[in-house]
């Protein structure tokens, strides 16, 4: 008997994430250093969504919509360097990535 999945479901492990502005052509609104126009919040936070939409329109990019990226957040250059160092040591790079930390703990207990 062969099992064939007929649908995929995304399971969000944490309630926080980032809304980014996605243009109608599928690209994201970024600056010259490829930093996304985004807002970190709890999913469905209408004030954050409205602020992102307002800012995109103020910048002249009204064609598009907010897109939810669960479990993501902006980090500084210093945090990025720390995450690279953690990864080289075999640790979960982001100490706030609860899903990866739980997976790592399960792997140790297996």
Long-range contacts (C-beta under 8 A, 24 or more apart in sequence): 10-70, 12-43, 12-70, 12-71, 13-70, 13-71, 13-98, 13-99, 13-102, 14-70, 14-71, 14-98, 14-99, 15-42, 15-43, 16-40, 16-41, 16-42, 16-43, 16-70, 16-71, 16-73, 17-41, 17-43, 17-68, 17-69, 17-70, 17-71, 17-72, 17-73, 18-68, 18-69, 18-72, 18-73, 18-74, 19-48, 19-49, 19-52, 19-66, 19-67, 19-68, 19-69, 20-66, 20-67, 20-69, 21-52, 21-53, 21-56, 21-61, 21-64, 21-65, 21-66, 21-67, 22-64, 22-65, 22-66, 22-67, 23-61, 23-63, 23-64, 24-63, 24-64, 28-67, 29-56, 29-59, 29-61, 29-64, 35-74, 37-61, 38-69, 38-74, 40-73, 40-74, 43-68, 43-70, 71-97, 71-99
